[in-house]
């Protein structure tokens, strides 16, 4: 079982910054992919950013140049640095990971989400 715990959400003014963190724990051999999705009421969950084991990264067009995803493989933690925040960034942000556990099974896990609100 792989557990993901997000932190760092909150209320910020437009133009402000937040850094989200997500720590993975459990019987993990390797985390292949970690990323962030976000969701607002009435909308589908959308990908924000993802990073793979080869350190490749992918960003949604709406956040390119403003958000940066990174990972600390020693701590099994992924971060999302969010700068120049806009009201449309308001959402619940979910961490996700695909990990190879000690039973050599790939497991998709989701965190509980952290609220990000951008408002003046």
KATARA-V614986 format. One record per backbone hydrogen bond with DSSP energy under -1.0 kcal/mol. NH is the residue of the N-H (numbers start at 1). CO is the residue of the C=O. If there is no record, write none. Layout:
nh=NH co=CO
nh=NH co=CO
This chain:
nh=3 co=25
nh=5 co=23
nh=7 co=21
nh=12 co=117
nh=15 co=85
nh=16 co=13
nh=18 co=82
nh=20 co=80
nh=21 co=7
nh=22 co=78
nh=23 co=5
nh=24 co=76
nh=25 co=3
nh=28 co=26
nh=29 co=100
nh=30 co=100
nh=32 co=98
nh=33 co=98
nh=34 co=51
nh=35 co=96
nh=36 co=49
nh=37 co=94
nh=38 co=46
nh=39 co=92
nh=43 co=40
nh=46 co=38
nh=48 co=36
nh=49 co=36
nh=50 co=58
nh=51 co=34
nh=52 co=56
nh=53 co=32
nh=55 co=52
nh=58 co=50
nh=60 co=48
nh=63 co=60
nh=66 co=63
nh=67 co=63
nh=68 co=81
nh=70 co=79
nh=72 co=77
nh=77 co=72
nh=78 co=22
nh=79 co=70
nh=80 co=20
nh=81 co=68
nh=82 co=18
nh=83 co=66
nh=85 co=16
nh=89 co=86
nh=90 co=87
nh=91 co=116
nh=92 co=39
nh=93 co=114
nh=94 co=37
nh=96 co=35
nh=97 co=109
nh=98 co=33
nh=99 co=107
nh=100 co=30
nh=101 co=105
nh=102 co=27
nh=104 co=101
nh=107 co=99
nh=109 co=97
nh=111 co=95
nh=114 co=93
nh=116 co=91
nh=117 co=10
nh=119 co=12
